[in-house]
Amino acid sequence: MTRLIHNLTEALVSYGPVGLLLVAFLDSAGIPVSAGMDAIVILVAVNAPERAWLGAALAVLGSVAGNIVLFMASRAGRRWTRKEEKALAPGGPGRFERWFHDYGLVTIFVPAVVPVIPLPLKVFVISAGMMHTPLSRFLAVIVAARVLRYFGEAWLGVKLGHESMGWLKGHTWWLAVAALALCAGVYAIVLWKRWRRQAV
């Protein structure tokens, strides 16, 4: 099975940016590719700098589409299980569900934007779907994160060439800190808005 996925990935990547679109879709929809998306985006930028931005745009498009598929599938599954839960134990949403509605998207942004970080984005995407996070909010976070990530990697590929992956690995934690700082700012804004509503 692993060999089949490897061969499929190589075949798709050989088609250039269009293949990148399909690989990004499959990877984000839950089907792992044999090579990381970050490495593929950089490889396209290194080997064909004139197609770097097109490749990044298609990677964003494919990733967003794949994440929507995973998000909607988990939401449909949650809708069914929620009916069963209500039949057994009627009541409002649980504590974790309420927390995820308020702050869960912060946990999605970090692994979606920071490359080479060991956080399972798919777990958070599935959680967002199951917790009935509004699709518009989910899309805003995924699109913003993927644009920053893939266009940043395309730029690195053009500027640094084959040294790009080494640079990313060497600066992983700095990137993670920057993303966490941004999330902390968003979290502070959410708390401030909540405080304002309660004060009014």
PyMOL CGO cylinders between C-alpha atoms (Angstrom):
from pymol import cmd
from pymol.cgo import CYLINDER

trace = [
    CYLINDER, 0.00, 0.00, 0.00, 2.85, 2.38, 0.89, 0.3, 1, 1, 1, 1, 1, 1,
    CYLINDER, 2.85, 2.38, 0.89, 4.54, 1.62, -2.44, 0.3, 1, 1, 1, 1, 1, 1,
    CYLINDER, 4.54, 1.62, -2.44, 1.29, 2.32, -4.29, 0.3, 1, 1, 1, 1, 1, 1,
    CYLINDER, 1.29, 2.32, -4.29, 0.92, 5.70, -2.58, 0.3, 1, 1, 1, 1, 1, 1,
    CYLINDER, 0.92, 5.70, -2.58, 4.56, 6.51, -3.35, 0.3, 1, 1, 1, 1, 1, 1,
    CYLINDER, 4.56, 6.51, -3.35, 4.10, 5.70, -7.04, 0.3, 1, 1, 1, 1, 1, 1,
    CYLINDER, 4.10, 5.70, -7.04, 0.86, 7.67, -7.19, 0.3, 1, 1, 1, 1, 1, 1,
    CYLINDER, 0.86, 7.67, -7.19, 2.51, 10.70, -5.60, 0.3, 1, 1, 1, 1, 1, 1,
    CYLINDER, 2.51, 10.70, -5.60, 5.44, 10.59, -8.02, 0.3, 1, 1, 1, 1, 1, 1,
    CYLINDER, 5.44, 10.59, -8.02, 3.07, 10.28, -10.98, 0.3, 1, 1, 1, 1, 1, 1,
    CYLINDER, 3.07, 10.28, -10.98, 1.00, 13.26, -9.85, 0.3, 1, 1, 1, 1, 1, 1,
    CYLINDER, 1.00, 13.26, -9.85, 4.02, 15.44, -9.08, 0.3, 1, 1, 1, 1, 1, 1,
    CYLINDER, 4.02, 15.44, -9.08, 5.40, 14.69, -12.55, 0.3, 1, 1, 1, 1, 1, 1,
    CYLINDER, 5.40, 14.69, -12.55, 2.45, 16.65, -13.97, 0.3, 1, 1, 1, 1, 1, 1,
    CYLINDER, 2.45, 16.65, -13.97, 3.79, 19.80, -12.30, 0.3, 1, 1, 1, 1, 1, 1,
    CYLINDER, 3.79, 19.80, -12.30, 1.49, 22.36, -10.64, 0.3, 1, 1, 1, 1, 1, 1,
    CYLINDER, 1.49, 22.36, -10.64, -1.70, 20.53, -11.68, 0.3, 1, 1, 1, 1, 1, 1,
    CYLINDER, -1.70, 20.53, -11.68, -0.41, 17.37, -10.05, 0.3, 1, 1, 1, 1, 1, 1,
    CYLINDER, -0.41, 17.37, -10.05, 0.42, 19.45, -7.00, 0.3, 1, 1, 1, 1, 1, 1,
    CYLINDER, 0.42, 19.45, -7.00, -3.25, 20.43, -6.79, 0.3, 1, 1, 1, 1, 1, 1,
    CYLINDER, -3.25, 20.43, -6.79, -4.32, 16.78, -6.68, 0.3, 1, 1, 1, 1, 1, 1,
    CYLINDER, -4.32, 16.78, -6.68, -1.62, 15.76, -4.19, 0.3, 1, 1, 1, 1, 1, 1,
    CYLINDER, -1.62, 15.76, -4.19, -2.59, 18.65, -1.87, 0.3, 1, 1, 1, 1, 1, 1,
    CYLINDER, -2.59, 18.65, -1.87, -6.23, 17.62, -2.07, 0.3, 1, 1, 1, 1, 1, 1,
    CYLINDER, -6.23, 17.62, -2.07, -5.51, 13.97, -1.26, 0.3, 1, 1, 1, 1, 1, 1,
    CYLINDER, -5.51, 13.97, -1.26, -3.15, 14.83, 1.58, 0.3, 1, 1, 1, 1, 1, 1,
    CYLINDER, -3.15, 14.83, 1.58, -5.60, 17.23, 3.26, 0.3, 1, 1, 1, 1, 1, 1,
    CYLINDER, -5.60, 17.23, 3.26, -8.58, 14.91, 2.71, 0.3, 1, 1, 1, 1, 1, 1,
    CYLINDER, -8.58, 14.91, 2.71, -6.87, 12.27, 4.83, 0.3, 1, 1, 1, 1, 1, 1,
    CYLINDER, -6.87, 12.27, 4.83, -4.88, 10.21, 2.31, 0.3, 1, 1, 1, 1, 1, 1,
    CYLINDER, -4.88, 10.21, 2.31, -1.16, 10.57, 3.17, 0.3, 1, 1, 1, 1, 1, 1,
    CYLINDER, -1.16, 10.57, 3.17, 1.30, 11.24, 0.37, 0.3, 1, 1, 1, 1, 1, 1,
    CYLINDER, 1.30, 11.24, 0.37, 4.72, 9.63, 0.30, 0.3, 1, 1, 1, 1, 1, 1,
    CYLINDER, 4.72, 9.63, 0.30, 6.53, 12.97, 0.38, 0.3, 1, 1, 1, 1, 1, 1,
    CYLINDER, 6.53, 12.97, 0.38, 5.54, 15.93, 2.51, 0.3, 1, 1, 1, 1, 1, 1,
    CYLINDER, 5.54, 15.93, 2.51, 3.58, 18.71, 0.84, 0.3, 1, 1, 1, 1, 1, 1,
    CYLINDER, 3.58, 18.71, 0.84, 6.16, 21.23, 2.02, 0.3, 1, 1, 1, 1, 1, 1,
    CYLINDER, 6.16, 21.23, 2.02, 8.94, 19.38, 0.20, 0.3, 1, 1, 1, 1, 1, 1,
    CYLINDER, 8.94, 19.38, 0.20, 6.83, 19.10, -2.97, 0.3, 1, 1, 1, 1, 1, 1,
    CYLINDER, 6.83, 19.10, -2.97, 5.95, 22.82, -3.02, 0.3, 1, 1, 1, 1, 1, 1,
    CYLINDER, 5.95, 22.82, -3.02, 9.62, 23.71, -2.56, 0.3, 1, 1, 1, 1, 1, 1,
    CYLINDER, 9.62, 23.71, -2.56, 10.72, 21.17, -5.18, 0.3, 1, 1, 1, 1, 1, 1,
    CYLINDER, 10.72, 21.17, -5.18, 8.41, 22.71, -7.78, 0.3, 1, 1, 1, 1, 1, 1,
    CYLINDER, 8.41, 22.71, -7.78, 9.71, 26.20, -6.92, 0.3, 1, 1, 1, 1, 1, 1,
    CYLINDER, 9.71, 26.20, -6.92, 13.35, 25.07, -7.11, 0.3, 1, 1, 1, 1, 1, 1,
    CYLINDER, 13.35, 25.07, -7.11, 13.04, 23.18, -10.39, 0.3, 1, 1, 1, 1, 1, 1,
    CYLINDER, 13.04, 23.18, -10.39, 10.69, 25.63, -12.12, 0.3, 1, 1, 1, 1, 1, 1,
    CYLINDER, 10.69, 25.63, -12.12, 10.89, 29.10, -10.50, 0.3, 1, 1, 1, 1, 1, 1,
    CYLINDER, 10.89, 29.10, -10.50, 8.61, 30.56, -13.18, 0.3, 1, 1, 1, 1, 1, 1,
    CYLINDER, 8.61, 30.56, -13.18, 5.83, 28.24, -11.95, 0.3, 1, 1, 1, 1, 1, 1,
    CYLINDER, 5.83, 28.24, -11.95, 6.48, 28.66, -8.21, 0.3, 1, 1, 1, 1, 1, 1,
    CYLINDER, 6.48, 28.66, -8.21, 3.54, 31.00, -7.54, 0.3, 1, 1, 1, 1, 1, 1,
    CYLINDER, 3.54, 31.00, -7.54, 1.14, 28.96, -9.66, 0.3, 1, 1, 1, 1, 1, 1,
    CYLINDER, 1.14, 28.96, -9.66, 2.23, 25.84, -7.77, 0.3, 1, 1, 1, 1, 1, 1,
    CYLINDER, 2.23, 25.84, -7.77, 1.70, 27.56, -4.42, 0.3, 1, 1, 1, 1, 1, 1,
    CYLINDER, 1.70, 27.56, -4.42, -1.76, 28.78, -5.45, 0.3, 1, 1, 1, 1, 1, 1,
    CYLINDER, -1.76, 28.78, -5.45, -2.80, 25.31, -6.60, 0.3, 1, 1, 1, 1, 1, 1,
    CYLINDER, -2.80, 25.31, -6.60, -1.39, 23.77, -3.41, 0.3, 1, 1, 1, 1, 1, 1,
    CYLINDER, -1.39, 23.77, -3.41, -3.52, 26.20, -1.37, 0.3, 1, 1, 1, 1, 1, 1,
    CYLINDER, -3.52, 26.20, -1.37, -6.59, 25.41, -3.48, 0.3, 1, 1, 1, 1, 1, 1,
    CYLINDER, -6.59, 25.41, -3.48, -6.10, 21.66, -3.24, 0.3, 1, 1, 1, 1, 1, 1,
    CYLINDER, -6.10, 21.66, -3.24, -5.41, 21.77, 0.50, 0.3, 1, 1, 1, 1, 1, 1,
    CYLINDER, -5.41, 21.77, 0.50, -8.46, 23.93, 1.22, 0.3, 1, 1, 1, 1, 1, 1,
    CYLINDER, -8.46, 23.93, 1.22, -10.69, 21.64, -0.87, 0.3, 1, 1, 1, 1, 1, 1,
    CYLINDER, -10.69, 21.64, -0.87, -9.34, 18.53, 0.87, 0.3, 1, 1, 1, 1, 1, 1,
    CYLINDER, -9.34, 18.53, 0.87, -9.83, 20.06, 4.30, 0.3, 1, 1, 1, 1, 1, 1,
    CYLINDER, -9.83, 20.06, 4.30, -13.41, 20.98, 3.41, 0.3, 1, 1, 1, 1, 1, 1,
    CYLINDER, -13.41, 20.98, 3.41, -14.11, 17.36, 2.44, 0.3, 1, 1, 1, 1, 1, 1,
    CYLINDER, -14.11, 17.36, 2.44, -12.68, 16.10, 5.74, 0.3, 1, 1, 1, 1, 1, 1,
    CYLINDER, -12.68, 16.10, 5.74, -14.49, 18.82, 7.70, 0.3, 1, 1, 1, 1, 1, 1,
    CYLINDER, -14.49, 18.82, 7.70, -17.88, 18.12, 6.09, 0.3, 1, 1, 1, 1, 1, 1,
    CYLINDER, -17.88, 18.12, 6.09, -17.50, 14.35, 6.46, 0.3, 1, 1, 1, 1, 1, 1,
    CYLINDER, -17.50, 14.35, 6.46, -16.80, 14.67, 10.18, 0.3, 1, 1, 1, 1, 1, 1,
    CYLINDER, -16.80, 14.67, 10.18, -19.69, 17.12, 10.55, 0.3, 1, 1, 1, 1, 1, 1,
    CYLINDER, -19.69, 17.12, 10.55, -22.08, 14.63, 8.93, 0.3, 1, 1, 1, 1, 1, 1,
    CYLINDER, -22.08, 14.63, 8.93, -20.84, 11.89, 11.24, 0.3, 1, 1, 1, 1, 1, 1,
    CYLINDER, -20.84, 11.89, 11.24, -21.28, 14.13, 14.27, 0.3, 1, 1, 1, 1, 1, 1,
    CYLINDER, -21.28, 14.13, 14.27, -24.83, 15.02, 13.21, 0.3, 1, 1, 1, 1, 1, 1,
    CYLINDER, -24.83, 15.02, 13.21, -25.75, 11.35, 13.29, 0.3, 1, 1, 1, 1, 1, 1,
    CYLINDER, -25.75, 11.35, 13.29, -24.05, 10.63, 16.63, 0.3, 1, 1, 1, 1, 1, 1,
    CYLINDER, -24.05, 10.63, 16.63, -25.55, 13.78, 18.16, 0.3, 1, 1, 1, 1, 1, 1,
    CYLINDER, -25.55, 13.78, 18.16, -29.04, 12.44, 17.46, 0.3, 1, 1, 1, 1, 1, 1,
    CYLINDER, -29.04, 12.44, 17.46, -28.13, 9.25, 19.27, 0.3, 1, 1, 1, 1, 1, 1,
    CYLINDER, -28.13, 9.25, 19.27, -26.68, 11.19, 22.21, 0.3, 1, 1, 1, 1, 1, 1,
    CYLINDER, -26.68, 11.19, 22.21, -29.78, 13.34, 22.56, 0.3, 1, 1, 1, 1, 1, 1,
    CYLINDER, -29.78, 13.34, 22.56, -31.97, 10.26, 22.59, 0.3, 1, 1, 1, 1, 1, 1,
    CYLINDER, -31.97, 10.26, 22.59, -29.91, 8.78, 25.42, 0.3, 1, 1, 1, 1, 1, 1,
    CYLINDER, -29.91, 8.78, 25.42, -29.07, 11.98, 27.34, 0.3, 1, 1, 1, 1, 1, 1,
    CYLINDER, -29.07, 11.98, 27.34, -31.00, 15.10, 26.30, 0.3, 1, 1, 1, 1, 1, 1,
    CYLINDER, -31.00, 15.10, 26.30, -29.31, 18.44, 26.89, 0.3, 1, 1, 1, 1, 1, 1,
    CYLINDER, -29.31, 18.44, 26.89, -27.21, 21.19, 25.40, 0.3, 1, 1, 1, 1, 1, 1,
    CYLINDER, -27.21, 21.19, 25.40, -23.69, 20.92, 24.02, 0.3, 1, 1, 1, 1, 1, 1,
    CYLINDER, -23.69, 20.92, 24.02, -20.95, 19.65, 26.31, 0.3, 1, 1, 1, 1, 1, 1,
    CYLINDER, -20.95, 19.65, 26.31, -18.17, 21.65, 27.91, 0.3, 1, 1, 1, 1, 1, 1,
    CYLINDER, -18.17, 21.65, 27.91, -15.55, 20.70, 25.30, 0.3, 1, 1, 1, 1, 1, 1,
    CYLINDER, -15.55, 20.70, 25.30, -17.95, 21.56, 22.49, 0.3, 1, 1, 1, 1, 1, 1,
    CYLINDER, -17.95, 21.56, 22.49, -18.58, 25.03, 23.94, 0.3, 1, 1, 1, 1, 1, 1,
    CYLINDER, -18.58, 25.03, 23.94, -14.83, 25.58, 24.38, 0.3, 1, 1, 1, 1, 1, 1,
    CYLINDER, -14.83, 25.58, 24.38, -14.07, 24.51, 20.81, 0.3, 1, 1, 1, 1, 1, 1,
    CYLINDER, -14.07, 24.51, 20.81, -16.71, 26.90, 19.46, 0.3, 1, 1, 1, 1, 1, 1,
    CYLINDER, -16.71, 26.90, 19.46, -14.89, 29.78, 21.15, 0.3, 1, 1, 1, 1, 1, 1,
    CYLINDER, -14.89, 29.78, 21.15, -11.24, 28.87, 20.85, 0.3, 1, 1, 1, 1, 1, 1,
    CYLINDER, -11.24, 28.87, 20.85, -10.82, 25.69, 18.78, 0.3, 1, 1, 1, 1, 1, 1,
    CYLINDER, -10.82, 25.69, 18.78, -9.80, 27.46, 15.57, 0.3, 1, 1, 1, 1, 1, 1,
    CYLINDER, -9.80, 27.46, 15.57, -6.67, 28.74, 17.30, 0.3, 1, 1, 1, 1, 1, 1,
    CYLINDER, -6.67, 28.74, 17.30, -5.54, 25.11, 17.58, 0.3, 1, 1, 1, 1, 1, 1,
    CYLINDER, -5.54, 25.11, 17.58, -6.08, 24.67, 13.85, 0.3, 1, 1, 1, 1, 1, 1,
    CYLINDER, -6.08, 24.67, 13.85, -4.07, 27.69, 12.74, 0.3, 1, 1, 1, 1, 1, 1,
    CYLINDER, -4.07, 27.69, 12.74, -0.72, 26.67, 14.26, 0.3, 1, 1, 1, 1, 1, 1,
    CYLINDER, -0.72, 26.67, 14.26, -0.27, 23.24, 12.58, 0.3, 1, 1, 1, 1, 1, 1,
    CYLINDER, -0.27, 23.24, 12.58, -1.86, 24.59, 9.38, 0.3, 1, 1, 1, 1, 1, 1,
    CYLINDER, -1.86, 24.59, 9.38, 0.65, 27.42, 9.02, 0.3, 1, 1, 1, 1, 1, 1,
    CYLINDER, 0.65, 27.42, 9.02, 3.88, 26.10, 10.55, 0.3, 1, 1, 1, 1, 1, 1,
    CYLINDER, 3.88, 26.10, 10.55, 5.78, 23.52, 8.47, 0.3, 1, 1, 1, 1, 1, 1,
    CYLINDER, 5.78, 23.52, 8.47, 7.76, 20.66, 9.99, 0.3, 1, 1, 1, 1, 1, 1,
    CYLINDER, 7.76, 20.66, 9.99, 5.88, 20.75, 13.29, 0.3, 1, 1, 1, 1, 1, 1,
    CYLINDER, 5.88, 20.75, 13.29, 4.57, 17.51, 14.87, 0.3, 1, 1, 1, 1, 1, 1,
    CYLINDER, 4.57, 17.51, 14.87, 0.93, 18.52, 15.37, 0.3, 1, 1, 1, 1, 1, 1,
    CYLINDER, 0.93, 18.52, 15.37, -1.81, 16.45, 13.69, 0.3, 1, 1, 1, 1, 1, 1,
    CYLINDER, -1.81, 16.45, 13.69, -3.85, 19.01, 11.72, 0.3, 1, 1, 1, 1, 1, 1,
    CYLINDER, -3.85, 19.01, 11.72, -6.34, 16.37, 10.57, 0.3, 1, 1, 1, 1, 1, 1,
    CYLINDER, -6.34, 16.37, 10.57, -7.35, 15.64, 14.18, 0.3, 1, 1, 1, 1, 1, 1,
    CYLINDER, -7.35, 15.64, 14.18, -8.21, 19.31, 14.71, 0.3, 1, 1, 1, 1, 1, 1,
    CYLINDER, -8.21, 19.31, 14.71, -10.05, 19.54, 11.38, 0.3, 1, 1, 1, 1, 1, 1,
    CYLINDER, -10.05, 19.54, 11.38, -12.16, 16.52, 12.31, 0.3, 1, 1, 1, 1, 1, 1,
    CYLINDER, -12.16, 16.52, 12.31, -12.80, 18.05, 15.74, 0.3, 1, 1, 1, 1, 1, 1,
    CYLINDER, -12.80, 18.05, 15.74, -13.91, 21.30, 14.10, 0.3, 1, 1, 1, 1, 1, 1,
    CYLINDER, -13.91, 21.30, 14.10, -16.39, 19.43, 11.93, 0.3, 1, 1, 1, 1, 1, 1,
    CYLINDER, -16.39, 19.43, 11.93, -17.72, 17.35, 14.82, 0.3, 1, 1, 1, 1, 1, 1,
    CYLINDER, -17.72, 17.35, 14.82, -18.12, 20.45, 17.01, 0.3, 1, 1, 1, 1, 1, 1,
    CYLINDER, -18.12, 20.45, 17.01, -20.15, 22.16, 14.25, 0.3, 1, 1, 1, 1, 1, 1,
    CYLINDER, -20.15, 22.16, 14.25, -17.74, 25.04, 13.85, 0.3, 1, 1, 1, 1, 1, 1,
    CYLINDER, -17.74, 25.04, 13.85, -19.16, 27.52, 11.29, 0.3, 1, 1, 1, 1, 1, 1,
    CYLINDER, -19.16, 27.52, 11.29, -17.77, 26.71, 7.84, 0.3, 1, 1, 1, 1, 1, 1,
    CYLINDER, -17.77, 26.71, 7.84, -16.98, 30.38, 7.12, 0.3, 1, 1, 1, 1, 1, 1,
    CYLINDER, -16.98, 30.38, 7.12, -14.76, 30.67, 10.21, 0.3, 1, 1, 1, 1, 1, 1,
    CYLINDER, -14.76, 30.67, 10.21, -13.05, 27.37, 9.48, 0.3, 1, 1, 1, 1, 1, 1,
    CYLINDER, -13.05, 27.37, 9.48, -12.36, 28.40, 5.88, 0.3, 1, 1, 1, 1, 1, 1,
    CYLINDER, -12.36, 28.40, 5.88, -10.95, 31.78, 6.92, 0.3, 1, 1, 1, 1, 1, 1,
    CYLINDER, -10.95, 31.78, 6.92, -8.41, 30.11, 9.22, 0.3, 1, 1, 1, 1, 1, 1,
    CYLINDER, -8.41, 30.11, 9.22, -7.39, 27.37, 6.74, 0.3, 1, 1, 1, 1, 1, 1,
    CYLINDER, -7.39, 27.37, 6.74, -7.05, 29.75, 3.78, 0.3, 1, 1, 1, 1, 1, 1,
    CYLINDER, -7.05, 29.75, 3.78, -5.01, 32.29, 5.76, 0.3, 1, 1, 1, 1, 1, 1,
    CYLINDER, -5.01, 32.29, 5.76, -2.71, 29.59, 7.16, 0.3, 1, 1, 1, 1, 1, 1,
    CYLINDER, -2.71, 29.59, 7.16, -2.19, 27.78, 3.86, 0.3, 1, 1, 1, 1, 1, 1,
    CYLINDER, -2.19, 27.78, 3.86, -1.54, 30.99, 1.89, 0.3, 1, 1, 1, 1, 1, 1,
    CYLINDER, -1.54, 30.99, 1.89, 1.14, 32.03, 4.37, 0.3, 1, 1, 1, 1, 1, 1,
    CYLINDER, 1.14, 32.03, 4.37, 2.67, 28.55, 4.42, 0.3, 1, 1, 1, 1, 1, 1,
    CYLINDER, 2.67, 28.55, 4.42, 2.74, 27.55, 0.76, 0.3, 1, 1, 1, 1, 1, 1,
    CYLINDER, 2.74, 27.55, 0.76, 3.52, 30.96, -0.73, 0.3, 1, 1, 1, 1, 1, 1,
    CYLINDER, 3.52, 30.96, -0.73, 6.23, 31.38, 1.90, 0.3, 1, 1, 1, 1, 1, 1,
    CYLINDER, 6.23, 31.38, 1.90, 7.72, 28.03, 0.91, 0.3, 1, 1, 1, 1, 1, 1,
    CYLINDER, 7.72, 28.03, 0.91, 7.53, 28.89, -2.78, 0.3, 1, 1, 1, 1, 1, 1,
    CYLINDER, 7.53, 28.89, -2.78, 9.41, 32.12, -2.05, 0.3, 1, 1, 1, 1, 1, 1,
    CYLINDER, 9.41, 32.12, -2.05, 12.03, 30.16, -0.10, 0.3, 1, 1, 1, 1, 1, 1,
    CYLINDER, 12.03, 30.16, -0.10, 12.38, 27.70, -2.96, 0.3, 1, 1, 1, 1, 1, 1,
    CYLINDER, 12.38, 27.70, -2.96, 13.03, 30.51, -5.42, 0.3, 1, 1, 1, 1, 1, 1,
    CYLINDER, 13.03, 30.51, -5.42, 15.46, 32.36, -3.12, 0.3, 1, 1, 1, 1, 1, 1,
    CYLINDER, 15.46, 32.36, -3.12, 17.34, 29.53, -1.38, 0.3, 1, 1, 1, 1, 1, 1,
    CYLINDER, 17.34, 29.53, -1.38, 16.97, 26.63, -3.80, 0.3, 1, 1, 1, 1, 1, 1,
    CYLINDER, 16.97, 26.63, -3.80, 17.80, 23.23, -2.35, 0.3, 1, 1, 1, 1, 1, 1,
    CYLINDER, 17.80, 23.23, -2.35, 18.76, 24.77, 0.99, 0.3, 1, 1, 1, 1, 1, 1,
    CYLINDER, 18.76, 24.77, 0.99, 15.14, 25.69, 1.69, 0.3, 1, 1, 1, 1, 1, 1,
    CYLINDER, 15.14, 25.69, 1.69, 14.16, 22.54, 3.64, 0.3, 1, 1, 1, 1, 1, 1,
    CYLINDER, 14.16, 22.54, 3.64, 17.26, 22.86, 5.80, 0.3, 1, 1, 1, 1, 1, 1,
    CYLINDER, 17.26, 22.86, 5.80, 16.34, 26.46, 6.57, 0.3, 1, 1, 1, 1, 1, 1,
    CYLINDER, 16.34, 26.46, 6.57, 12.79, 25.45, 7.54, 0.3, 1, 1, 1, 1, 1, 1,
    CYLINDER, 12.79, 25.45, 7.54, 13.99, 22.67, 9.84, 0.3, 1, 1, 1, 1, 1, 1,
    CYLINDER, 13.99, 22.67, 9.84, 16.50, 25.01, 11.44, 0.3, 1, 1, 1, 1, 1, 1,
    CYLINDER, 16.50, 25.01, 11.44, 13.83, 27.64, 12.15, 0.3, 1, 1, 1, 1, 1, 1,
    CYLINDER, 13.83, 27.64, 12.15, 10.87, 25.39, 13.03, 0.3, 1, 1, 1, 1, 1, 1,
    CYLINDER, 10.87, 25.39, 13.03, 10.54, 26.51, 16.62, 0.3, 1, 1, 1, 1, 1, 1,
    CYLINDER, 10.54, 26.51, 16.62, 10.92, 30.18, 15.75, 0.3, 1, 1, 1, 1, 1, 1,
    CYLINDER, 10.92, 30.18, 15.75, 8.08, 29.79, 13.28, 0.3, 1, 1, 1, 1, 1, 1,
    CYLINDER, 8.08, 29.79, 13.28, 6.02, 27.96, 15.91, 0.3, 1, 1, 1, 1, 1, 1,
    CYLINDER, 6.02, 27.96, 15.91, 6.62, 30.75, 18.44, 0.3, 1, 1, 1, 1, 1, 1,
    CYLINDER, 6.62, 30.75, 18.44, 5.56, 33.37, 15.89, 0.3, 1, 1, 1, 1, 1, 1,
    CYLINDER, 5.56, 33.37, 15.89, 2.37, 31.43, 15.10, 0.3, 1, 1, 1, 1, 1, 1,
    CYLINDER, 2.37, 31.43, 15.10, 1.61, 30.96, 18.81, 0.3, 1, 1, 1, 1, 1, 1,
    CYLINDER, 1.61, 30.96, 18.81, 2.14, 34.66, 19.41, 0.3, 1, 1, 1, 1, 1, 1,
    CYLINDER, 2.14, 34.66, 19.41, -0.33, 35.46, 16.64, 0.3, 1, 1, 1, 1, 1, 1,
    CYLINDER, -0.33, 35.46, 16.64, -2.82, 32.98, 18.12, 0.3, 1, 1, 1, 1, 1, 1,
    CYLINDER, -2.82, 32.98, 18.12, -2.35, 34.52, 21.56, 0.3, 1, 1, 1, 1, 1, 1,
    CYLINDER, -2.35, 34.52, 21.56, -3.23, 37.88, 20.06, 0.3, 1, 1, 1, 1, 1, 1,
    CYLINDER, -3.23, 37.88, 20.06, -6.37, 36.45, 18.47, 0.3, 1, 1, 1, 1, 1, 1,
    CYLINDER, -6.37, 36.45, 18.47, -7.27, 34.76, 21.77, 0.3, 1, 1, 1, 1, 1, 1,
    CYLINDER, -7.27, 34.76, 21.77, -6.84, 38.07, 23.63, 0.3, 1, 1, 1, 1, 1, 1,
    CYLINDER, -6.84, 38.07, 23.63, -9.15, 39.81, 21.13, 0.3, 1, 1, 1, 1, 1, 1,
    CYLINDER, -9.15, 39.81, 21.13, -11.80, 37.10, 21.63, 0.3, 1, 1, 1, 1, 1, 1,
    CYLINDER, -11.80, 37.10, 21.63, -11.60, 37.52, 25.42, 0.3, 1, 1, 1, 1, 1, 1,
    CYLINDER, -11.60, 37.52, 25.42, -11.77, 41.30, 25.10, 0.3, 1, 1, 1, 1, 1, 1,
    CYLINDER, -11.77, 41.30, 25.10, -14.86, 41.13, 22.87, 0.3, 1, 1, 1, 1, 1, 1,
    CYLINDER, -14.86, 41.13, 22.87, -16.51, 38.73, 25.31, 0.3, 1, 1, 1, 1, 1, 1,
    CYLINDER, -16.51, 38.73, 25.31, -15.73, 41.08, 28.22, 0.3, 1, 1, 1, 1, 1, 1,
    CYLINDER, -15.73, 41.08, 28.22, -17.23, 43.99, 26.27, 0.3, 1, 1, 1, 1, 1, 1,
    CYLINDER, -17.23, 43.99, 26.27, -20.44, 42.05, 25.58, 0.3, 1, 1, 1, 1, 1, 1,
    CYLINDER, -20.44, 42.05, 25.58, -20.79, 41.10, 29.22, 0.3, 1, 1, 1, 1, 1, 1,
    CYLINDER, -20.79, 41.10, 29.22, -20.12, 44.67, 30.31, 0.3, 1, 1, 1, 1, 1, 1,
    CYLINDER, -20.12, 44.67, 30.31, -22.87, 45.97, 28.01, 0.3, 1, 1, 1, 1, 1, 1,
]
cmd.load_cgo(trace, "trace")
